[in-house]
Structure formats: structure tokens, C-alpha cells
Amino acid sequence: MADDRLFGRTLTPMTQRRLANFRANKRGYWSLWIFLGLFVLSLFAELIANDKPLVVQYDGAFYFPVVQSYPETTFGGVLRTEPDYADPAVKQLISAKGWALYPLIPYGLRTVDFWSREALPSAPSARHWLGTDDQGRDVLARLIYGFRISVLFGLALTLVSSVVGITAGALQGYFGGLFDLIFQRVIEIWQGIPRLYVLIIFASFVEPNFWWLLIILLFFHWMSLVSVVRAEFLRARNLDYARAALALGASDASIMYKHLLPNAMVAALTFLPFVLNSAITALTSLDFLGFGLPPGSASLGEVLAQGKSNLQAPWLGISGFLVLAVMLSLLIFIGEAVRDAFDPRKSMG
């Protein structure tokens, strides 16, 4: 039997039924665990894919290049700059008086394999499991980092846009009337503005980065939940419990937050996985078109663009497509399970 306690609090019967409905959707339930597992692994990408050793034991002392920089002189070299740990000469210096433990994938985000003798982009091999791109960078390493930045960007955009969208929808639905009418016309006009053109204009003034893209996409992405929350507030504001709270002297803010928002959040939560999906797709699309993250950044869209530019290297496009397809499919399955969990017809079953 599933534990009915969470963080020391007993779950309500409704919450228990929702959790049971979520677990009953096996595809969504296991998709959640798979997605969380992949995301947690990507958070430690520097320990999985890096061109620096995790640990170096040299002359009786231990060093950790993955978290701290050391000059080459530390390992018997002549340069005072950080060594290239992929250089056979540096490896020979270390092995002369110790050993080095490298990550599972000995290539970082921007590591160029200068020691490969194959033509670029190189095909998958024991040296590069998914091959390299046309600049000699390991595709698997870039996919791991690209997965992480895509999910983090999607989560940040979803969180901020949801707060703005839920607030806007709540104000519209609760006050209604002329305020709702004017706000709806503003949203309709705002939705007609092409975001790609706005990004092109901004790109001519500043170089897009993570935070600039987050702010620009927020201008358009906050409308995802407005209509859902607005409809819930329009419906619930005329119900007896809301009218009773108003008659007892409760403030508008109190009624919206304590009485109406919990019901609206049920509908909003069912859409959050799909909003996250849309946010990740938006970043990938912009990176593919060249208006996203700066060149060289970890990006699934950039890997797809490499595949488009190098049709003779199908592993580039296939690898990027599979990672993106699996990630978005997992989010869709999770969204379906969340929808089932909050479905009142299944909750009463």
C-alpha cells in the first residue's frame, strides 16, 4: 500500500485518489521516473562528459582538475597554463608518477578532438560513440549538455510564464466586465505579433543568451494558461461559496487566493507538462534557425542544424532527433497521466 504521508502531513482522500490515478497510468508514471533520471544525470554532466580528469594522483598527492584548475608545472610540465589533458605528452607526464581517472566520456561541451585522424564529421566509433560534428566535437557530450540546458530553460520559462499567466487569467476572470473585455483584445493583438521577427530585431542590438531568450519568450509564452484560468475564475466567482465569502466581508484578494485559485490550479496543473514541452520546442526551434543561444553553446537545435548542413553524416540528425523525440514524448506521457489524475470522473472511481 502506498504511503499516505508526504513531508510529515497526511494526504487528503482526494489527493490520495489523484496519486493513485497517476500511478494507474503506467506509461505516464514510468515516463516521469525515466525523465527525472535523465534530468538528474544531466545535472552532473561535468562528471560524465569532460575533457578533464575527475581525479589525478601525482607524486603522492591528489588533484581534482574537474573542479579546480592546475598549471602544467604541477604535473612536471614547463607551461604555467592549464594543460590539455588529452595531449599524449601530458598523459605521459602524469603516468610517470601517478595516474588519472577520466570521465566515462572524455570530451567536454566544446572539446575539439585534434588527435583524431578521421575526416570531419567522423562516424560513430569506439572513440566517439555517436561520432563528431563538423568541428570535431563529440556529439554525445553535446547532447548531454544540450538536454540539460533545454530542460532548465523550459522549466524556468514554464515557471515564470505560469505565474504571470495565472495571475492575468485570475484578474480577468474575477473582475470580468470591461476589464476582461479590454484585456482580451490586448491578448488577441499581442498573440498576432510574430515572435521570430521580434527576436531578429533584438538580435541586431544584443547577442542573444540564456537570459535574453528567457525574457523575450516570456513576453509571448505567458498567455498559455490565461484562457484556462480565466474560464475557471469566471465560472467559480458566481458559486455560492465565493458569494458567501464576499458577503462575510472577505477581500477580493483573499477570495481569489483562498477560494478560487485552488480550483483553477487543478486545470492549470494538467497543462503544465504541455507548456514545458512548448518551451523546450521554442528554444530548439530558435537554435535550429540560428537565433537562439550563442554559437558553441550546448543546444539540441544546433545539433539538428548540423545534421541539416551535413546530410552525408546522418548520425548527427538522427541523434538529435531521437533525443528530442524521446524527451518530448516523455513529457507528453507525463502530461496525460497528470490529466488523468485530475480528471474528476476518474477521481470518483
C-alpha positions as CSV (number, residue, x, y, z in Angstrom):
1,M,0.0,0.0,0.0
2,A,1.3,3.4,-0.9
3,D,2.3,5.7,2.0
4,D,-0.3,8.3,2.6
5,R,2.1,10.7,4.3
6,L,4.2,13.3,2.5
7,F,6.7,15.5,4.3
8,G,5.0,14.6,7.6
9,R,1.5,15.6,6.5
10,T,-1.4,13.2,6.0
11,L,-2.7,13.4,2.4
12,T,-6.3,14.1,1.9
13,P,-8.5,11.3,0.4
14,M,-8.8,13.4,-2.8
15,T,-5.0,13.7,-3.1
16,Q,-4.6,10.0,-2.5
17,R,-7.1,9.2,-5.2
18,R,-5.2,11.6,-7.6
19,L,-1.9,9.9,-6.8
20,A,-3.5,6.5,-7.3
21,N,-4.9,7.6,-10.7
22,F,-1.5,9.0,-11.7
23,R,0.2,5.7,-10.8
24,A,-2.5,3.8,-12.6
25,N,-1.3,5.4,-15.9
26,K,1.7,3.2,-16.2
27,R,3.1,4.9,-19.3
28,G,3.0,8.3,-17.6
29,Y,4.2,7.0,-14.3
30,W,7.3,5.4,-15.7
31,S,7.9,8.2,-18.1
32,L,8.1,10.5,-15.0
33,W,10.8,8.4,-13.5
34,I,12.7,8.0,-16.7
35,F,12.6,11.7,-17.4
36,L,13.7,12.5,-13.8
37,G,16.5,10.0,-14.1
38,L,17.8,11.5,-17.3
39,F,17.5,15.0,-16.0
40,V,19.3,14.2,-12.7
41,L,22.1,12.6,-14.7
42,S,22.4,15.6,-17.0
43,L,22.8,17.9,-13.9
44,F,26.1,16.0,-13.3
45,A,27.2,16.3,-17.0
46,E,30.6,17.6,-16.0
47,L,31.3,14.4,-14.2
48,I,30.0,12.3,-17.1
49,A,31.4,14.1,-20.2
50,N,34.5,16.2,-19.6
51,D,38.0,16.5,-21.1
52,K,39.5,17.0,-17.6
53,P,40.2,14.0,-15.3
54,L,38.0,13.6,-12.3
55,V,41.0,12.7,-10.1
56,V,44.7,12.8,-10.6
57,Q,47.1,11.1,-8.3
58,Y,50.6,12.6,-8.9
59,D,53.7,12.2,-6.8
60,G,51.7,11.1,-3.8
61,A,49.2,14.0,-3.9
62,F,45.7,14.1,-5.2
63,Y,44.3,16.7,-7.6
64,F,40.8,17.3,-8.9
65,P,41.1,19.1,-12.3
66,V,37.3,18.8,-12.9
67,V,36.6,21.3,-10.1
68,Q,39.9,23.3,-10.0
69,S,42.5,24.4,-12.5
70,Y,46.1,23.5,-12.2
71,P,49.1,24.7,-14.2
72,E,51.0,22.2,-16.3
73,T,54.0,22.6,-14.0
74,T,52.1,20.8,-11.3
75,F,52.5,17.6,-13.2
76,G,56.1,18.1,-14.3
77,G,55.5,20.2,-17.4
78,V,57.0,23.6,-18.3
79,L,54.0,25.7,-19.0
80,R,52.2,27.8,-16.3
81,T,48.9,27.4,-18.1
82,E,46.3,24.7,-17.7
83,P,47.4,21.6,-19.6
84,D,45.5,19.8,-22.3
85,Y,44.7,16.6,-20.6
86,A,44.0,14.9,-23.9
87,D,47.6,15.6,-25.1
88,P,49.6,12.3,-25.1
89,A,52.6,14.3,-23.7
90,V,50.6,15.4,-20.7
91,K,49.2,11.9,-20.1
92,Q,52.8,10.6,-20.2
93,L,53.8,13.2,-17.6
94,I,51.0,12.1,-15.3
95,S,51.5,8.4,-15.8
96,A,55.3,8.7,-15.0
97,K,54.5,9.5,-11.3
98,G,50.8,8.6,-10.9
99,W,47.5,8.0,-12.6
100,A,44.4,9.9,-13.8
101,L,40.7,8.9,-13.7
102,Y,38.8,10.3,-16.6
103,P,35.0,10.6,-17.0
104,L,33.1,8.0,-18.9
105,I,33.1,10.3,-21.9
106,P,36.5,12.1,-22.1
107,Y,35.2,15.0,-24.1
108,G,33.5,18.2,-22.8
109,L,31.0,20.6,-24.3
110,R,33.5,22.4,-26.6
111,T,36.3,19.9,-26.7
112,V,37.7,19.5,-30.2
113,D,39.4,16.2,-30.9
114,F,42.6,17.4,-32.5
115,W,44.1,13.9,-32.2
116,S,41.6,12.2,-34.4
117,R,42.8,11.2,-37.8
118,E,39.3,10.7,-39.3
119,A,37.6,13.2,-41.7
120,L,35.1,15.5,-40.0
121,P,32.4,14.9,-39.2
122,S,33.5,11.5,-38.2
123,A,31.2,8.5,-37.9
124,P,30.3,6.7,-34.6
125,S,33.2,4.6,-33.3
126,A,34.7,3.4,-30.1
127,R,36.4,6.8,-29.7
128,H,33.2,8.8,-30.3
129,W,30.1,6.7,-29.6
130,L,27.8,9.0,-31.6
131,G,30.5,10.5,-33.9
132,T,31.6,14.1,-34.1
133,D,30.2,17.2,-35.7
134,D,31.9,19.2,-38.5
135,Q,34.1,20.9,-35.9
136,G,35.4,17.7,-34.3
137,R,33.3,18.0,-31.1
138,D,31.8,14.8,-29.6
139,V,28.1,14.5,-30.4
140,L,27.1,12.5,-27.3
141,A,28.7,15.1,-25.0
142,R,26.9,17.9,-26.7
143,L,23.6,16.0,-26.5
144,I,24.0,15.5,-22.7
145,Y,24.7,19.2,-22.2
146,G,22.1,20.2,-24.7
147,F,19.5,18.1,-22.9
148,R,20.3,19.8,-19.6
149,I,20.1,23.4,-20.9
150,S,16.9,22.6,-22.8
151,V,15.1,21.2,-19.7
152,L,16.5,24.0,-17.4
153,F,15.4,26.7,-19.9
154,G,12.0,25.0,-20.3
155,L,11.5,24.8,-16.5
156,A,12.5,28.4,-16.0
157,L,10.2,29.7,-18.8
158,T,7.3,27.5,-17.7
159,L,7.6,28.6,-14.0
160,V,7.8,32.4,-14.8
161,S,5.2,32.3,-17.6
162,S,2.8,30.3,-15.5
163,V,3.0,32.8,-12.6
164,V,2.3,35.7,-15.0
165,G,-0.4,33.8,-17.0
166,I,-2.2,32.5,-13.9
167,T,-2.2,36.0,-12.4
168,A,-3.5,37.6,-15.6
169,G,-6.2,34.9,-16.1
170,A,-7.3,35.2,-12.4
171,L,-7.7,39.0,-12.7
172,Q,-9.6,38.7,-15.9
173,G,-12.0,36.0,-14.7
174,Y,-12.7,37.5,-11.3
175,F,-13.3,41.1,-12.3
176,G,-14.8,40.4,-15.7
177,G,-16.8,43.1,-17.4
178,L,-14.9,45.9,-19.2
179,F,-11.6,44.9,-17.7
180,D,-11.9,41.4,-19.1
181,L,-13.1,42.8,-22.5
182,I,-10.1,45.2,-22.8
183,F,-7.6,42.5,-21.6
184,Q,-8.9,40.0,-24.2
185,R,-8.5,42.5,-27.0
186,V,-4.9,43.2,-25.8
187,I,-4.1,39.5,-25.7
188,E,-5.5,39.0,-29.2
189,I,-3.3,41.8,-30.6
190,W,-0.3,40.5,-28.7
191,Q,-0.7,37.0,-30.0
192,G,-0.6,38.3,-33.5
193,I,2.9,39.7,-33.1
194,P,5.4,37.3,-34.8
195,R,7.9,36.3,-32.2
196,L,10.5,35.4,-34.7
197,Y,10.6,38.9,-36.1
198,V,10.9,40.3,-32.6
199,L,13.9,38.0,-32.0
200,I,15.5,39.0,-35.2
201,I,15.2,42.7,-34.2
202,F,16.6,42.1,-30.8
203,A,19.5,40.0,-32.2
204,S,20.5,43.1,-34.2
205,F,21.0,45.0,-30.9
206,V,22.3,42.4,-28.5
207,E,23.7,38.9,-28.7
208,P,21.0,36.5,-27.5
209,N,21.9,34.4,-24.4
210,F,20.0,32.3,-21.9
211,W,18.5,35.2,-20.0
212,W,17.7,37.4,-23.0
213,L,15.9,34.5,-24.7
214,L,14.1,33.8,-21.4
215,I,12.8,37.4,-21.2
216,I,11.9,37.7,-24.9
217,L,10.0,34.3,-25.0
218,L,8.3,35.2,-21.7
219,F,6.6,38.2,-23.5
220,F,4.8,35.6,-25.6
221,H,4.7,32.5,-23.6
222,W,2.7,33.8,-20.6
223,M,-0.6,33.6,-22.5
224,S,-0.5,29.7,-22.4
225,L,-2.6,29.4,-19.2
226,V,-4.6,32.7,-19.3
227,S,-7.6,31.2,-21.0
228,V,-7.8,28.2,-18.8
229,V,-7.5,30.1,-15.5
230,R,-9.8,32.9,-16.8
231,A,-12.6,30.3,-17.6
232,E,-12.3,28.7,-14.1
233,F,-12.5,32.1,-12.3
234,L,-15.4,33.2,-14.5
235,R,-17.3,30.0,-13.5
236,A,-16.3,29.9,-9.8
237,R,-16.8,33.6,-8.9
238,N,-20.6,33.2,-9.1
239,L,-20.8,30.0,-7.0
240,D,-22.3,30.0,-3.5
241,Y,-19.1,29.7,-1.5
242,A,-17.5,32.7,-3.3
243,R,-20.6,34.8,-2.8
244,A,-20.7,33.8,0.8
245,A,-17.1,34.8,1.4
246,L,-17.8,38.2,-0.2
247,A,-20.9,38.7,1.9
248,L,-18.9,37.9,5.1
249,G,-16.5,40.8,4.2
250,A,-13.6,38.9,2.7
251,S,-11.4,41.0,0.4
252,D,-11.1,40.3,-3.3
253,A,-7.5,39.2,-2.9
254,S,-8.5,36.7,-0.2
255,I,-11.3,35.3,-2.2
256,M,-9.1,34.9,-5.3
257,Y,-6.2,33.3,-3.4
258,K,-8.0,31.1,-0.8
259,H,-11.2,30.1,-2.6
260,L,-10.9,30.4,-6.4
261,L,-7.2,29.8,-7.1
262,P,-7.1,26.2,-5.8
263,N,-9.9,25.1,-8.2
264,A,-8.2,26.9,-11.1
265,M,-4.8,25.3,-10.3
266,V,-6.3,21.9,-10.9
267,A,-6.9,22.9,-14.6
268,A,-3.6,24.7,-14.8
269,L,-1.6,21.8,-13.5
270,T,-2.9,19.5,-16.2
271,F,-1.5,21.8,-18.8
272,L,2.0,22.4,-17.2
273,P,3.7,19.4,-18.9
274,F,2.5,20.6,-22.3
275,V,3.6,24.2,-21.5
276,L,7.1,22.8,-20.6
277,N,7.0,20.8,-23.9
278,S,6.2,24.0,-25.8
279,A,9.0,26.0,-24.1
280,I,11.6,23.3,-25.0
281,T,10.4,23.2,-28.6
282,A,10.6,27.0,-28.8
283,L,14.3,27.1,-27.7
284,T,15.1,24.2,-30.0
285,S,13.5,25.9,-33.0
286,L,15.3,29.2,-32.4
287,D,18.6,27.4,-32.1
288,F,18.0,25.5,-35.3
289,L,17.2,28.8,-37.1
290,G,20.3,30.5,-35.6
291,F,18.5,33.0,-33.4
292,G,18.9,31.1,-30.1
293,L,21.8,30.6,-27.8
294,P,25.3,31.9,-28.8
295,P,27.4,29.8,-31.2
296,G,29.1,27.0,-29.4
297,S,26.5,26.6,-26.7
298,A,25.0,23.3,-25.8
299,S,21.9,23.0,-27.9
300,L,19.7,20.3,-29.4
301,G,18.7,22.7,-32.1
302,E,22.3,23.3,-33.1
303,V,22.9,19.5,-33.4
304,L,19.8,19.3,-35.7
305,A,21.2,22.3,-37.7
306,Q,24.5,20.4,-38.0
307,G,22.6,17.4,-39.4
308,K,20.8,19.6,-41.9
309,S,24.1,21.1,-43.1
310,N,25.9,17.7,-43.2
311,L,23.5,15.3,-44.9
312,Q,26.4,13.0,-45.6
313,A,26.6,12.4,-41.8
314,P,23.2,11.1,-40.9
315,W,24.2,10.3,-37.3
316,L,24.0,14.0,-36.5
317,G,20.4,14.5,-37.5
318,I,19.3,11.1,-36.2
319,S,21.0,11.6,-32.8
320,G,19.5,15.0,-32.3
321,F,16.0,13.9,-33.4
322,L,16.0,10.8,-31.2
323,V,17.0,12.8,-28.1
324,L,14.4,15.5,-28.8
325,A,11.7,12.9,-29.7
326,V,12.2,10.9,-26.5
327,M,12.3,13.9,-24.3
328,L,9.1,15.4,-25.7
329,S,7.3,12.0,-25.8
330,L,8.1,11.5,-22.1
331,L,6.7,14.9,-21.3
332,I,3.5,14.2,-23.3
333,F,3.0,10.9,-21.5
334,I,3.6,12.6,-18.1
335,G,1.0,15.3,-19.1
336,E,-1.5,12.6,-20.0
337,A,-1.0,10.9,-16.6
338,V,-1.4,14.3,-14.8
339,R,-4.6,14.9,-16.8
340,D,-6.0,11.5,-15.7
341,A,-5.0,12.2,-12.1
342,F,-7.1,15.4,-12.0
343,D,-10.0,14.1,-14.1
344,P,-13.0,14.3,-11.7
345,R,-14.7,11.3,-13.4
346,K,-11.7,9.1,-12.6
347,S,-11.2,10.6,-9.2
348,M,-14.6,9.4,-8.2
349,G,-13.8,5.9,-9.4
